[in-house]
Amino acid sequence: MPTDPFKNLNPAQPVKVLPRHLAGPGPASPSTVWPFPFDQDWSLHQPEEGPAFATSPCLRLWTSFELQPDKPRKGTWTIAANRIPFGPAAWKITLDASTPVELLHDLHTELLDLYLEDRHSDRDWLYEDEIAPHEAYAPLFARGWSHQVKTDGTQIFLAPEGLGGLRHRYATTGPDGPTWRAWGGYPSEPHWQARFSSGTPTTLVAAFTASLISTEPVHRTAQDVPFHTRHQLYVAAPAPAKQTTGPLPVAPPPQSPGRSL
């Protein structure tokens, strides 16, 4: 097993690490994840206890965060779109609170962009997305992810180290469940999962996978990184902070054996 690059570090030592799917959640909160213009027309409901909600002016789009610190994955982020205000959800995305905060923020940023495009267009981009599924998974090949097509109407993409994945249900003959599911960690017991229901705009899935495989390191402290998979992380650089326990191992980001973006 590779050595643990964090074993000689003070737990509070800031570091920059890759890959993102193994970096741990980071400091996620509605204020760091939601980019919505609450000073303009978006509504925010954030009580002292219970879920926080953000709602679009048209009341057809909402997102929420329910913190559950006693649960293994600490709670749930939910995004949903309704064709009519307060109607049934046309599609829904659910993400564990243990999902890396950078993935959550990039997804919600794309959600706002899609909403604004929908608002200023004669098309319902929130419900009539024309982006093909391969736009969401093709970039994975350039980062060395493997690909397997199954006979149940699904295809699975696995990260090079096998500790992250994306499952796409491309045929309606497959089992019930989300059209897309992503995870980080061991498949049998992932650190986090994200689920995208049928009807979710592929644009949002593509934004999530682009953030998932980004080569921009994320900021964490040594104690933030999940213990069981930290030996698979690359320390891209130490963050500016005084080091107390010896030199910091520095490794380059993973090199993809395939095409480059």
Secondary structure as the mmCIF struct_conf table of DSSP 4:
data_model
#
loop_
_struct_conf.conf_type_id
_struct_conf.id
_struct_conf.beg_label_comp_id
_struct_conf.beg_label_asym_id
_struct_conf.beg_label_seq_id
_struct_conf.end_label_comp_id
_struct_conf.end_label_asym_id
_struct_conf.end_label_seq_id
TURN_TY1_P TURN_TY1_P1 PRO A 5 ASN A 8
BEND BEND1 LEU A 9 LEU A 9
TURN_TY1_P TURN_TY1_P2 PRO A 11 ALA A 12
STRN STRN1 PRO A 14 LEU A 18
HELX_RH_3T_P HELX_RH_3T_P1 ARG A 20 LEU A 22
BEND BEND2 ALA A 23 ALA A 23
BEND BEND3 PRO A 27 PRO A 27
HELX_RH_AL_P HELX_RH_AL_P1 PRO A 30 VAL A 33
TURN_TY1_P TURN_TY1_P3 PHE A 38 ASP A 41
STRN STRN2 SER A 43 HIS A 45
BEND BEND4 GLU A 48 GLY A 50
STRN STRN3 ALA A 52 THR A 55
TURN_TY1_P TURN_TY1_P4 PRO A 57 CYS A 58
BEND BEND5 LEU A 59 ARG A 60
STRN STRN4 LEU A 61 LEU A 67
TURN_TY1_P TURN_TY1_P5 PRO A 69 ASP A 70
BEND BEND6 LYS A 71 LYS A 71
TURN_TY1_P TURN_TY1_P6 PRO A 72 ARG A 73
STRN STRN5 GLY A 75 ASN A 82
BEND BEND7 ARG A 83 ILE A 84
TURN_TY1_P TURN_TY1_P7 PRO A 85 PHE A 86
STRN STRN6 ALA A 89 ASP A 96
TURN_TY1_P TURN_TY1_P8 ALA A 97 SER A 98
BEND BEND8 THR A 99 THR A 99
HELX_RH_AL_P HELX_RH_AL_P2 VAL A 101 ARG A 119
TURN_TY1_P TURN_TY1_P9 HIS A 120 HIS A 120
BEND BEND9 SER A 121 ARG A 123
TURN_TY1_P TURN_TY1_P10 TRP A 125 TYR A 127
TURN_TY1_P TURN_TY1_P11 PRO A 133 PRO A 133
HELX_RH_AL_P HELX_RH_AL_P3 HIS A 134 PHE A 141
TURN_TY1_P TURN_TY1_P12 ALA A 142 GLY A 144
STRN STRN7 SER A 146 VAL A 149
TURN_TY1_P TURN_TY1_P13 THR A 151 ASP A 152
BEND BEND10 GLY A 153 GLY A 153
STRN STRN8 THR A 154 LEU A 158
TURN_TY1_P TURN_TY1_P14 PRO A 160 GLU A 161
BEND BEND11 GLY A 162 LEU A 163
STRN STRN9 GLY A 164 ARG A 169
BEND BEND12 ALA A 171 ALA A 171
TURN_TY1_P TURN_TY1_P15 THR A 172 THR A 173
BEND BEND13 GLY A 174 GLY A 174
BEND BEND14 ASP A 176 GLY A 177
BEND BEND15 THR A 179 THR A 179
STRN STRN10 TRP A 180 TYR A 186
TURN_TY1_P TURN_TY1_P16 PRO A 187 SER A 188
STRN STRN11 GLU A 189 PHE A 196
TURN_TY1_P TURN_TY1_P17 SER A 198 GLY A 199
HELX_RH_AL_P HELX_RH_AL_P4 THR A 202 LEU A 212
TURN_TY1_P TURN_TY1_P18 ILE A 213 ILE A 213
BEND BEND16 GLU A 216 GLU A 216
STRN STRN12 VAL A 218 THR A 221
HELX_RH_3T_P HELX_RH_3T_P2 ALA A 222 ASP A 224
BEND BEND17 VAL A 225 VAL A 225
HELX_RH_3T_P HELX_RH_3T_P3 PHE A 227 GLN A 232
STRN STRN13 TYR A 234 PRO A 238
BEND BEND18 PRO A 240 ALA A 241
BEND BEND19 THR A 245 GLY A 246
HELX_LH_PP_P HELX_LH_PP_P1 PRO A 247 PRO A 249
HELX_LH_PP_P HELX_LH_PP_P2 PRO A 252 SER A 256
BEND BEND20 PRO A 257 GLY A 258
#
